[in-house]
């Protein structure tokens, strides 16, 4: 039996579609391929977006802003000098885009106008640092990416 070119094209398309569908089903059903969202409570975080925008606007309106600098023994977060550091409350979130298990969070406890994130808490690479803080009832938010 002789196969003409039209039949060959239909067979080739059928084999190609079967090949693609095989890999789609394999990826969807295999546990080894993780299809989870980056954060577990994604929808709850989405509800907080407007509040975060207002906090960021408050931080941007400051004359002297929060600075994040890489130093020899870790990362230093400098709060505005005109604020009394004893009244600053909040938390610092360290987010590692490449590995969710390295994410951490620490409460702000200041003995001066800066906070040191020790080198022992950090692994080399890209970190997204989010500082949610409050001073005299007004909330602020600073977010920055730093390569350590």
ABEGO torsion letter per residue (X at the ends): XBBBAAAAAAAAAAAAAAAAAAAAAAAAABAABBABBABABAAAAAAAAAAAAAAAAAAAABABBBBBBBBAAEBBBBBBAABBAAABBEBBBBBBAABAAABBBBBBBBABABBBBBAAABBBEBBBBBBBBBBGGBBBBBBBBBBX
